[in-house]
């Protein structure tokens, strides 16, 4: 099936966490915590703030993603651009309180049909990243 010209795909990962939204919000917005489960960063939860995510998976590889905060609704929604390695996308986190804690939905949108490798990497990477996030949440008060 051919995608219409200009059509993009999204990666969506949803997970229930046994933690309240405010605790997850802290892990999504405090730079030292973001570094523990995602990457080094200079994030500030302020609409319009430009920040970078840095990763050095190997000594000869340095990844820098350019990002900008788009939406900040404390304990509810966080959205930012995610640009680098030829990809221009948007990551949106949505937190919904549940009886057992919080339903967390992460969507990375904007994958073009010619970005199969990036799309596949995001599909396999985000579930692992959310596992890292859960480990960090279990350690913070």
N, CA, C and O atoms as a GROMACS GRO file, in nm:
protein
  564
    1UNK      N    1   0.084  -0.118   0.000
    1UNK     CA    2   0.000   0.000   0.000
    1UNK      C    3   0.089   0.124   0.000
    1UNK      O    4   0.178   0.136   0.084
    2UNK      N    5   0.066   0.214  -0.090
    2UNK     CA    6   0.144   0.337  -0.099
    2UNK      C    7   0.086   0.443  -0.007
    2UNK      O    8  -0.035   0.458   0.006
    3UNK      N    9   0.177   0.515   0.058
    3UNK     CA   10   0.134   0.625   0.143
    3UNK      C   11   0.116   0.749   0.056
    3UNK      O   12   0.191   0.770  -0.039
    4UNK      N   13   0.017   0.830   0.088
    4UNK     CA   14   0.001   0.955   0.012
    4UNK      C   15   0.126   1.041   0.027
    4UNK      O   16   0.193   1.038   0.130
    5UNK      N   17   0.157   1.117  -0.076
    5UNK     CA   18   0.271   1.207  -0.072
    5UNK      C   19   0.258   1.300   0.049
    5UNK      O   20   0.153   1.361   0.071
    6UNK      N   21   0.366   1.312   0.126
    6UNK     CA   22   0.365   1.399   0.243
    6UNK      C   23   0.312   1.332   0.368
    6UNK      O   24   0.317   1.391   0.476
    7UNK      N   25   0.262   1.209   0.357
    7UNK     CA   26   0.210   1.138   0.474
    7UNK      C   27   0.325   1.099   0.566
    7UNK      O   28   0.435   1.067   0.520
    8UNK      N   29   0.299   1.102   0.694
    8UNK     CA   30   0.400   1.061   0.791
    8UNK      C   31   0.341   0.955   0.883
    8UNK      O   32   0.220   0.938   0.893
    9UNK      N   33   0.431   0.884   0.950
    9UNK     CA   34   0.390   0.782   1.046
    9UNK      C   35   0.433   0.823   1.185
    9UNK      O   36   0.517   0.912   1.204
   10UNK      N   37   0.373   0.756   1.282
   10UNK     CA   38   0.405   0.781   1.422
   10UNK      C   39   0.438   0.651   1.492
   10UNK      O   40   0.392   0.544   1.453
   11UNK      N   41   0.519   0.662   1.595
   11UNK     CA   42   0.544   0.552   1.687
   11UNK      C   43   0.472   0.589   1.816
   11UNK      O   44   0.492   0.697   1.871
   12UNK      N   45   0.388   0.498   1.864
   12UNK     CA   46   0.314   0.521   1.989
   12UNK      C   47   0.347   0.408   2.085
   12UNK      O   48   0.338   0.290   2.050
   13UNK      N   49   0.384   0.443   2.207
   13UNK     CA   50   0.408   0.345   2.313
   13UNK      C   51   0.323   0.390   2.432
   13UNK      O   52   0.332   0.504   2.476
   14UNK      N   53   0.242   0.298   2.482
   14UNK     CA   54   0.156   0.329   2.596
   14UNK      C   55   0.188   0.231   2.707
   14UNK      O   56   0.212   0.113   2.684
   15UNK      N   57   0.187   0.282   2.829
   15UNK     CA   58   0.222   0.198   2.943
   15UNK      C   59   0.156   0.250   3.070
   15UNK      O   60   0.142   0.371   3.089
   16UNK      N   61   0.117   0.159   3.155
   16UNK     CA   62   0.061   0.194   3.286
   16UNK      C   63   0.176   0.188   3.387
   16UNK      O   64   0.249   0.089   3.394
   17UNK      N   65   0.190   0.296   3.464
   17UNK     CA   66   0.294   0.301   3.566
   17UNK      C   67   0.228   0.311   3.704
   17UNK      O   68   0.127   0.380   3.720
   18UNK      N   69   0.284   0.243   3.803
   18UNK     CA   70   0.227   0.248   3.938
   18UNK      C   71   0.275   0.370   4.017
   18UNK      O   72   0.306   0.361   4.136
   19UNK      N   73   0.281   0.485   3.949
   19UNK     CA   74   0.328   0.608   4.011
   19UNK      C   75   0.231   0.720   3.976
   19UNK      O   76   0.168   0.716   3.870
   20UNK      N   77   0.217   0.821   4.063
   20UNK     CA   78   0.127   0.933   4.033
   20UNK      C   79   0.184   1.020   3.921
   20UNK      O   80   0.304   1.022   3.898
   21UNK      N   81   0.096   1.094   3.852
   21UNK     CA   82   0.141   1.180   3.742
   21UNK      C   83   0.250   1.278   3.780
   21UNK      O   84   0.341   1.303   3.701
   22UNK      N   85   0.245   1.336   3.902
   22UNK     CA   86   0.345   1.436   3.938
   22UNK      C   87   0.486   1.376   3.947
   22UNK      O   88   0.584   1.444   3.918
   23UNK      N   89   0.495   1.252   3.987
   23UNK     CA   90   0.626   1.187   3.994
   23UNK      C   91   0.680   1.162   3.853
   23UNK      O   92   0.798   1.183   3.827
   24UNK      N   93   0.595   1.116   3.764
   24UNK     CA   94   0.636   1.094   3.625
   24UNK      C   95   0.672   1.226   3.560
   24UNK      O   96   0.769   1.235   3.484
   25UNK      N   97   0.595   1.330   3.589
   25UNK     CA   98   0.622   1.463   3.534
   25UNK      C   99   0.762   1.509   3.572
   25UNK      O  100   0.835   1.564   3.489
   26UNK      N  101   0.800   1.487   3.697
   26UNK     CA  102   0.935   1.526   3.741
   26UNK      C  103   1.041   1.455   3.658
   26UNK      O  104   1.138   1.516   3.615
   27UNK      N  105   1.021   1.324   3.635
   27UNK     CA  106   1.119   1.247   3.557
   27UNK      C  107   1.124   1.293   3.412
   27UNK      O  108   1.228   1.280   3.346
   28UNK      N  109   1.012   1.345   3.360
   28UNK     CA  110   1.007   1.393   3.222
   28UNK      C  111   1.063   1.534   3.206
   28UNK      O  112   1.096   1.576   3.094
   29UNK      N  113   1.074   1.609   3.316
   29UNK     CA  114   1.108   1.752   3.303
   29UNK      C  115   1.230   1.797   3.381
   29UNK      O  116   1.273   1.911   3.363
   30UNK      N  117   1.288   1.714   3.466
   30UNK     CA  118   1.406   1.756   3.541
   30UNK      C  119   1.531   1.700   3.472
   30UNK      O  120   1.546   1.579   3.459
   31UNK      N  121   1.621   1.790   3.428
   31UNK     CA  122   1.736   1.748   3.347
   31UNK      C  123   1.818   1.632   3.404
   31UNK      O  124   1.857   1.542   3.330
   32UNK      N  125   1.844   1.634   3.535
   32UNK     CA  126   1.926   1.526   3.591
   32UNK      C  127   1.854   1.392   3.584
   32UNK      O  128   1.918   1.288   3.571
   33UNK      N  129   1.721   1.393   3.593
   33UNK     CA  130   1.644   1.269   3.580
   33UNK      C  131   1.633   1.227   3.434
   33UNK      O  132   1.644   1.108   3.402
   34UNK      N  133   1.610   1.323   3.343
   34UNK     CA  134   1.604   1.292   3.199
   34UNK      C  135   1.734   1.224   3.156
   34UNK      O  136   1.732   1.130   3.077
   35UNK      N  137   1.846   1.272   3.209
   35UNK     CA  138   1.975   1.214   3.173
   35UNK      C  139   1.983   1.068   3.214
   35UNK      O  140   2.047   0.988   3.145
   36UNK      N  141   1.919   1.031   3.324
   36UNK     CA  142   1.925   0.893   3.372
   36UNK      C  143   1.851   0.795   3.282
   36UNK      O  144   1.893   0.680   3.267
   37UNK      N  145   1.739   0.839   3.222
   37UNK     CA  146   1.661   0.743   3.142
   37UNK      C  147   1.666   0.770   2.992
   37UNK      O  148   1.625   0.684   2.913
   38UNK      N  149   1.715   0.888   2.950
   38UNK     CA  150   1.716   0.920   2.807
   38UNK      C  151   1.855   0.964   2.761
   38UNK      O  152   1.931   0.883   2.706
   39UNK      N  153   1.889   1.092   2.782
   39UNK     CA  154   2.018   1.145   2.737
   39UNK      C  155   2.054   1.269   2.818
   39UNK      O  156   1.970   1.328   2.887
   40UNK      N  157   2.182   1.307   2.808
   40UNK     CA  158   2.225   1.436   2.865
   40UNK      C  159   2.146   1.544   2.795
   40UNK      O  160   2.109   1.529   2.678
   41UNK      N  161   2.120   1.657   2.866
   41UNK     CA  162   2.031   1.758   2.810
   41UNK      C  163   2.044   1.889   2.884
   41UNK      O  164   2.106   1.896   2.991
   42UNK      N  165   1.984   1.992   2.827
   42UNK     CA  166   1.972   2.122   2.894
   42UNK      C  167   1.825   2.166   2.887
   42UNK      O  168   1.793   2.279   2.853
   43UNK      N  169   1.738   2.072   2.921
   43UNK     CA  170   1.594   2.092   2.913
   43UNK      C  171   1.542   2.188   3.020
   43UNK      O  172   1.588   2.186   3.135
   44UNK      N  173   1.447   2.270   2.981
   44UNK     CA  174   1.371   2.355   3.074
   44UNK      C  175   1.226   2.346   3.028
   44UNK      O  176   1.198   2.367   2.910
   45UNK      N  177   1.132   2.314   3.119
   45UNK     CA  178   0.991   2.300   3.078
   45UNK      C  179   0.923   2.434   3.056
   45UNK      O  180   0.835   2.475   3.132
   46UNK      N  181   0.965   2.502   2.950
   46UNK     CA  182   0.914   2.634   2.917
   46UNK      C  183   0.889   2.638   2.766
   46UNK      O  184   0.981   2.615   2.688
   47UNK      N  185   0.766   2.668   2.726
   47UNK     CA  186   0.732   2.672   2.584
   47UNK      C  187   0.826   2.769   2.511
   47UNK      O  188   0.845   2.883   2.555
   48UNK      N  189   0.883   2.723   2.401
   48UNK     CA  190   0.977   2.802   2.324
   48UNK      C  191   1.123   2.778   2.358
   48UNK      O  192   1.212   2.818   2.283
   49UNK      N  193   1.148   2.711   2.472
   49UNK     CA  194   1.287   2.683   2.511
   49UNK      C  195   1.350   2.585   2.413
   49UNK      O  196   1.294   2.479   2.386
   50UNK      N  197   1.466   2.622   2.361
   50UNK     CA  198   1.542   2.532   2.273
   50UNK      C  199   1.645   2.460   2.358
   50UNK      O  200   1.714   2.520   2.441
   51UNK      N  201   1.654   2.328   2.335
   51UNK     CA  202   1.748   2.249   2.412
   51UNK      C  203   1.807   2.139   2.324
   51UNK      O  204   1.760   2.113   2.214
   52UNK      N  205   1.911   2.076   2.376
   52UNK     CA  206   1.976   1.966   2.305
   52UNK      C  207   1.971   1.840   2.389
   52UNK      O  208   1.976   1.845   2.512
   53UNK      N  209   1.962   1.728   2.321
   53UNK     CA  210   1.981   1.597   2.381
   53UNK      C  211   2.113   1.544   2.324
   53UNK      O  212   2.134   1.550   2.203
   54UNK      N  213   2.201   1.494   2.411
   54UNK     CA  214   2.334   1.448   2.370
   54UNK      C  215   2.351   1.302   2.408
   54UNK      O  216   2.313   1.260   2.517
   55UNK      N  217   2.408   1.226   2.316
   55UNK     CA  218   2.439   1.086   2.344
   55UNK      C  219   2.571   1.051   2.278
   55UNK      O  220   2.600   1.093   2.166
   56UNK      N  221   2.651   0.973   2.349
   56UNK     CA  222   2.776   0.922   2.295
   56UNK      C  223   2.774   0.770   2.313
   56UNK      O  224   2.836   0.718   2.406
   57UNK      N  225   2.703   0.700   2.222
   57UNK     CA  226   2.692   0.555   2.239
   57UNK      C  227   2.824   0.480   2.224
   57UNK      O  228   2.842   0.372   2.281
   58UNK      N  229   2.917   0.540   2.148
   58UNK     CA  230   3.052   0.486   2.132
   58UNK      C  231   3.148   0.605   2.132
   58UNK      O  232   3.106   0.717   2.103
   59UNK      N  233   3.274   0.582   2.165
   59UNK     CA  234   3.369   0.694   2.167
   59UNK      C  235   3.378   0.771   2.035
   59UNK      O  236   3.409   0.890   2.035
   60UNK      N  237   3.353   0.704   1.923
   60UNK     CA  238   3.365   0.770   1.793
   60UNK      C  239   3.231   0.824   1.741
   60UNK      O  240   3.224   0.873   1.628
   61UNK      N  241   3.126   0.816   1.823
   61UNK     CA  242   2.993   0.862   1.780
   61UNK      C  243   2.939   0.961   1.881
   61UNK      O  244   2.930   0.932   2.000
   62UNK      N  245   2.903   1.080   1.831
   62UNK     CA  246   2.843   1.183   1.917
   62UNK      C  247   2.713   1.227   1.852
   62UNK      O  248   2.715   1.287   1.744
   63UNK      N  249   2.602   1.199   1.916
   63UNK     CA  250   2.470   1.235   1.863
   63UNK      C  251   2.419   1.358   1.937
   63UNK      O  252   2.420   1.362   2.060
   64UNK      N  253   2.375   1.456   1.861
   64UNK     CA  254   2.314   1.577   1.919
   64UNK      C  255   2.180   1.598   1.850
   64UNK      O  256   2.173   1.609   1.728
   65UNK      N  257   2.075   1.602   1.929
   65UNK     CA  258   1.942   1.630   1.878
   65UNK      C  259   1.903   1.771   1.918
   65UNK      O  260   1.919   1.810   2.034
   66UNK      N  261   1.851   1.847   1.822
   66UNK     CA  262   1.804   1.983   1.848
   66UNK      C  263   1.655   1.976   1.875
   66UNK      O  264   1.579   1.918   1.797
   67UNK      N  265   1.613   2.036   1.986
   67UNK     CA  266   1.474   2.027   2.027
   67UNK      C  267   1.421   2.164   2.070
   67UNK      O  268   1.496   2.255   2.103
   68UNK      N  269   1.289   2.175   2.068
   68UNK     CA  270   1.222   2.296   2.117
   68UNK      C  271   1.093   2.254   2.185
   68UNK      O  272   1.016   2.174   2.133
   69UNK      N  273   1.071   2.311   2.303
   69UNK     CA  274   0.950   2.279   2.379
   69UNK      C  275   0.829   2.345   2.312
   69UNK      O  276   0.829   2.465   2.286
   70UNK      N  277   0.726   2.263   2.285
   70UNK     CA  278   0.604   2.312   2.219
   70UNK      C  279   0.487   2.326   2.315
   70UNK      O  280   0.412   2.423   2.306
   71UNK      N  281   0.470   2.230   2.406
   71UNK     CA  282   0.355   2.229   2.497
   71UNK      C  283   0.402   2.188   2.636
   71UNK      O  284   0.477   2.092   2.651
   72UNK      N  285   0.356   2.262   2.737
   72UNK     CA  286   0.382   2.226   2.876
   72UNK      C  287   0.251   2.244   2.953
   72UNK      O  288   0.208   2.356   2.978
   73UNK      N  289   0.190   2.133   2.989
   73UNK     CA  290   0.072   2.132   3.076
   73UNK      C  291   0.110   2.043   3.192
   73UNK      O  292   0.096   1.921   3.183
   74UNK      N  293   0.158   2.101   3.304
   74UNK     CA  294   0.211   2.021   3.414
   74UNK      C  295   0.122   1.902   3.453
   74UNK      O  296   0.001   1.914   3.470
   75UNK      N  297   0.189   1.788   3.465
   75UNK     CA  298   0.127   1.661   3.504
   75UNK      C  299   0.029   1.608   3.401
   75UNK      O  300  -0.043   1.512   3.430
   76UNK      N  301   0.024   1.668   3.281
   76UNK     CA  302  -0.070   1.624   3.178
   76UNK      C  303  -0.005   1.601   3.043
   76UNK      O  304  -0.009   1.489   2.991
   77UNK      N  305   0.056   1.705   2.985
   77UNK     CA  306   0.109   1.695   2.849
   77UNK      C  307   0.241   1.770   2.835
   77UNK      O  308   0.258   1.881   2.885
   78UNK      N  309   0.334   1.705   2.768
   78UNK     CA  310   0.462   1.766   2.735
   78UNK      C  311   0.492   1.730   2.590
   78UNK      O  312   0.482   1.613   2.552
   79UNK      N  313   0.528   1.830   2.510
   79UNK     CA  314   0.558   1.805   2.370
   79UNK      C  315   0.678   1.889   2.329
   79UNK      O  316   0.691   2.005   2.368
   80UNK      N  317   0.765   1.827   2.248
   80UNK     CA  318   0.881   1.900   2.197
   80UNK      C  319   0.924   1.844   2.062
   80UNK      O  320   0.898   1.728   2.030
   81UNK      N  321   0.991   1.929   1.984
   81UNK     CA  322   1.046   1.883   1.858
   81UNK      C  323   1.166   1.795   1.890
   81UNK      O  324   1.226   1.803   1.997
   82UNK      N  325   1.201   1.712   1.792
   82UNK     CA  326   1.311   1.616   1.805
   82UNK      C  327   1.374   1.609   1.667
   82UNK      O  328   1.323   1.541   1.579
   83UNK      N  329   1.486   1.680   1.648
   83UNK     CA  330   1.545   1.690   1.515
   83UNK      C  331   1.692   1.652   1.519
   83UNK      O  332   1.769   1.698   1.603
   84UNK      N  333   1.728   1.565   1.427
   84UNK     CA  334   1.867   1.524   1.415
   84UNK      C  335   1.877   1.399   1.330
   84UNK      O  336   1.780   1.325   1.316
   85UNK      N  337   1.992   1.377   1.273
   85UNK     CA  338   2.017   1.259   1.189
   85UNK      C  339   1.918   1.252   1.074
   85UNK      O  340   1.877   1.143   1.034
   86UNK      N  341   1.878   1.367   1.021
   86UNK     CA  342   1.786   1.372   0.908
   86UNK      C  343   1.639   1.358   0.944
   86UNK      O  344   1.553   1.355   0.856
   87UNK      N  345   1.610   1.351   1.072
   87UNK     CA  346   1.472   1.333   1.118
   87UNK      C  347   1.422   1.462   1.183
   87UNK      O  348   1.489   1.520   1.267
   88UNK      N  349   1.302   1.504   1.143
   88UNK     CA  350   1.235   1.615   1.210
   88UNK      C  351   1.102   1.560   1.258
   88UNK      O  352   1.013   1.530   1.178
   89UNK      N  353   1.089   1.546   1.389
   89UNK     CA  354   0.970   1.486   1.445
   89UNK      C  355   0.927   1.561   1.570
   89UNK      O  356   0.991   1.657   1.613
   90UNK      N  357   0.816   1.515   1.627
   90UNK     CA  358   0.764   1.574   1.750
   90UNK      C  359   0.736   1.459   1.847
   90UNK      O  360   0.674   1.359   1.811
   91UNK      N  361   0.783   1.475   1.970
   91UNK     CA  362   0.758   1.379   2.077
   91UNK      C  363   0.656   1.440   2.172
   91UNK      O  364   0.674   1.552   2.221
   92UNK      N  365   0.549   1.366   2.197
   92UNK     CA  366   0.444   1.413   2.288
   92UNK      C  367   0.419   1.309   2.395
   92UNK      O  368   0.395   1.192   2.366
   93UNK      N  369   0.425   1.354   2.519
   93UNK     CA  370   0.397   1.270   2.635
   93UNK      C  371   0.261   1.311   2.690
   93UNK      O  372   0.235   1.430   2.710
   94UNK      N  373   0.173   1.214   2.714
   94UNK     CA  374   0.042   1.241   2.772
   94UNK      C  375   0.026   1.155   2.896
   94UNK      O  376   0.041   1.033   2.890
   95UNK      N  377  -0.004   1.219   3.008
   95UNK     CA  378  -0.020   1.150   3.136
   95UNK      C  379  -0.167   1.153   3.175
   95UNK      O  380  -0.229   1.260   3.178
   96UNK      N  381  -0.224   1.037   3.206
   96UNK     CA  382  -0.362   1.026   3.248
   96UNK      C  383  -0.368   0.949   3.379
   96UNK      O  384  -0.327   0.833   3.384
   97UNK      N  385  -0.420   1.012   3.486
   97UNK     CA  386  -0.428   0.940   3.614
   97UNK      C  387  -0.521   0.818   3.601
   97UNK      O  388  -0.622   0.822   3.531
   98UNK      N  389  -0.483   0.712   3.671
   98UNK     CA  390  -0.565   0.591   3.678
   98UNK      C  391  -0.574   0.549   3.825
   98UNK      O  392  -0.508   0.607   3.911
   99UNK      N  393  -0.656   0.450   3.852
   99UNK     CA  394  -0.665   0.400   3.991
   99UNK      C  395  -0.533   0.347   4.041
   99UNK      O  396  -0.499   0.363   4.158
  100UNK      N  397  -0.459   0.283   3.951
  100UNK     CA  398  -0.333   0.219   3.990
  100UNK      C  399  -0.211   0.311   3.978
  100UNK      O  400  -0.102   0.274   4.020
  101UNK      N  401  -0.228   0.430   3.920
  101UNK     CA  402  -0.114   0.520   3.901
  101UNK      C  403  -0.136   0.614   3.785
  101UNK      O  404  -0.215   0.708   3.794
  102UNK      N  405  -0.065   0.589   3.675
  102UNK     CA  406  -0.072   0.679   3.559
  102UNK      C  407  -0.059   0.599   3.430
  102UNK      O  408   0.026   0.510   3.418
  103UNK      N  409  -0.144   0.632   3.335
  103UNK     CA  410  -0.130   0.580   3.198
  103UNK      C  411  -0.045   0.682   3.124
  103UNK      O  412  -0.082   0.798   3.113
  104UNK      N  413   0.069   0.636   3.072
  104UNK     CA  414   0.161   0.724   3.000
  104UNK      C  415   0.158   0.685   2.853
  104UNK      O  416   0.176   0.569   2.816
  105UNK      N  417   0.136   0.785   2.769
  105UNK     CA  418   0.136   0.765   2.625
  105UNK      C  419   0.246   0.853   2.565
  105UNK      O  420   0.249   0.974   2.588
  106UNK      N  421   0.336   0.790   2.489
  106UNK     CA  422   0.441   0.862   2.420
  106UNK      C  423   0.416   0.844   2.271
  106UNK      O  424   0.399   0.732   2.224
  107UNK      N  425   0.414   0.955   2.198
  107UNK     CA  426   0.400   0.948   2.053
  107UNK      C  427   0.512   1.030   1.990
  107UNK      O  428   0.532   1.147   2.023
  108UNK      N  429   0.585   0.966   1.900
  108UNK     CA  430   0.683   1.038   1.819
  108UNK      C  431   0.627   1.040   1.678
  108UNK      O  432   0.615   0.935   1.615
  109UNK      N  433   0.593   1.157   1.629
  109UNK     CA  434   0.528   1.170   1.498
  109UNK      C  435   0.620   1.242   1.400
  109UNK      O  436   0.708   1.319   1.438
  110UNK      N  437   0.596   1.214   1.271
  110UNK     CA  438   0.669   1.286   1.167
  110UNK      C  439   0.765   1.201   1.085
  110UNK      O  440   0.847   1.256   1.012
  111UNK      N  441   0.756   1.069   1.096
  111UNK     CA  442   0.844   0.982   1.017
  111UNK      C  443   0.793   0.975   0.873
  111UNK      O  444   0.681   0.931   0.848
  112UNK      N  445   0.876   1.018   0.778
  112UNK     CA  446   0.840   1.008   0.636
  112UNK      C  447   0.857   0.864   0.589
  112UNK      O  448   0.926   0.785   0.653
  113UNK      N  449   0.794   0.830   0.478
  113UNK     CA  450   0.801   0.694   0.427
  113UNK      C  451   0.943   0.652   0.390
  113UNK      O  452   0.974   0.532   0.389
  114UNK      N  453   1.030   0.748   0.359
  114UNK     CA  454   1.169   0.714   0.324
  114UNK      C  455   1.259   0.704   0.447
  114UNK      O  456   1.381   0.689   0.434
  115UNK      N  457   1.201   0.711   0.566
  115UNK     CA  458   1.279   0.704   0.690
  115UNK      C  459   1.251   0.573   0.764
  115UNK      O  460   1.227   0.572   0.885
  116UNK      N  461   1.254   0.464   0.689
  116UNK     CA  462   1.224   0.333   0.747
  116UNK      C  463   1.318   0.296   0.861
  116UNK      O  464   1.275   0.242   0.963
  117UNK      N  465   1.446   0.326   0.844
  117UNK     CA  466   1.543   0.290   0.947
  117UNK      C  467   1.518   0.368   1.076
  117UNK      O  468   1.520   0.310   1.185
  118UNK      N  469   1.494   0.498   1.063
  118UNK     CA  470   1.465   0.579   1.182
  118UNK      C  471   1.336   0.534   1.249
  118UNK      O  472   1.328   0.526   1.371
  119UNK      N  473   1.235   0.503   1.168
  119UNK     CA  474   1.106   0.456   1.220
  119UNK      C  475   1.125   0.323   1.295
  119UNK      O  476   1.074   0.306   1.406
  120UNK      N  477   1.198   0.231   1.235
  120UNK     CA  478   1.224   0.103   1.299
  120UNK      C  479   1.304   0.119   1.428
  120UNK      O  480   1.277   0.051   1.527
  121UNK      N  481   1.401   0.209   1.425
  121UNK     CA  482   1.480   0.235   1.545
  121UNK      C  483   1.395   0.291   1.658
  121UNK      O  484   1.412   0.254   1.774
  122UNK      N  485   1.304   0.381   1.623
  122UNK     CA  486   1.215   0.438   1.725
  122UNK      C  487   1.119   0.332   1.779
  122UNK      O  488   1.093   0.327   1.899
  123UNK      N  489   1.068   0.248   1.690
  123UNK     CA  490   0.975   0.143   1.734
  123UNK      C  491   1.040   0.046   1.831
  123UNK      O  492   0.976   0.000   1.926
  124UNK      N  493   1.167   0.014   1.809
  124UNK     CA  494   1.235  -0.077   1.901
  124UNK      C  495   1.296  -0.004   2.019
  124UNK      O  496   1.309  -0.061   2.127
  125UNK      N  497   1.332   0.123   2.001
  125UNK     CA  498   1.400   0.198   2.107
  125UNK      C  499   1.310   0.250   2.217
  125UNK      O  500   1.345   0.242   2.334
  126UNK      N  501   1.194   0.305   2.180
  126UNK     CA  502   1.108   0.367   2.281
  126UNK      C  503   1.061   0.271   2.391
  126UNK      O  504   1.058   0.311   2.507
  127UNK      N  505   1.024   0.147   2.360
  127UNK     CA  506   0.988   0.057   2.472
  127UNK      C  507   1.103   0.038   2.571
  127UNK      O  508   1.080   0.032   2.692
  128UNK      N  509   1.226   0.028   2.521
  128UNK     CA  510   1.342   0.017   2.612
  128UNK      C  511   1.360   0.145   2.692
  128UNK      O  512   1.392   0.140   2.811
  129UNK      N  513   1.340   0.258   2.628
  129UNK     CA  514   1.354   0.386   2.699
  129UNK      C  515   1.250   0.396   2.811
  129UNK      O  516   1.282   0.443   2.920
  130UNK      N  517   1.128   0.351   2.785
  130UNK     CA  518   1.026   0.354   2.890
  130UNK      C  519   1.059   0.257   3.003
  130UNK      O  520   1.022   0.282   3.118
  131UNK      N  521   1.127   0.148   2.972
  131UNK     CA  522   1.174   0.058   3.080
  131UNK      C  523   1.277   0.132   3.165
  131UNK      O  524   1.274   0.122   3.288
  132UNK      N  525   1.368   0.206   3.101
  132UNK     CA  526   1.466   0.287   3.175
  132UNK      C  527   1.395   0.389   3.263
  132UNK      O  528   1.432   0.409   3.378
  133UNK      N  529   1.291   0.454   3.207
  133UNK     CA  530   1.215   0.552   3.282
  133UNK      C  531   1.153   0.489   3.405
  133UNK      O  532   1.157   0.548   3.513
  134UNK      N  533   1.096   0.369   3.390
  134UNK     CA  534   1.034   0.304   3.506
  134UNK      C  535   1.136   0.273   3.615
  134UNK      O  536   1.105   0.286   3.733
  135UNK      N  537   1.257   0.234   3.576
  135UNK     CA  538   1.361   0.208   3.675
  135UNK      C  539   1.398   0.335   3.751
  135UNK      O  540   1.416   0.333   3.873
  136UNK      N  541   1.407   0.446   3.679
  136UNK     CA  542   1.438   0.574   3.744
  136UNK      C  543   1.324   0.613   3.838
  136UNK      O  544   1.349   0.657   3.951
  137UNK      N  545   1.200   0.596   3.794
  137UNK     CA  546   1.085   0.630   3.878
  137UNK      C  547   1.087   0.548   4.008
  137UNK      O  548   1.048   0.599   4.113
  138UNK      N  549   1.130   0.424   4.000
  138UNK     CA  550   1.136   0.340   4.119
  138UNK      C  551   1.240   0.384   4.218
  138UNK      O  552   1.232   0.349   4.336
  139UNK      N  553   1.340   0.461   4.172
  139UNK     CA  554   1.448   0.506   4.261
  139UNK      C  555   1.425   0.643   4.321
  139UNK      O  556   1.480   0.675   4.426
  140UNK      N  557   1.343   0.726   4.256
  140UNK     CA  558   1.328   0.863   4.308
  140UNK      C  559   1.216   0.869   4.411
  140UNK      O  560   1.117   0.795   4.401
  141UNK      N  561   1.230   0.956   4.510
  141UNK     CA  562   1.126   0.966   4.615
  141UNK      C  563   0.997   1.027   4.565
  141UNK      O  564   0.902   1.041   4.642
   0.00000   0.00000   0.00000
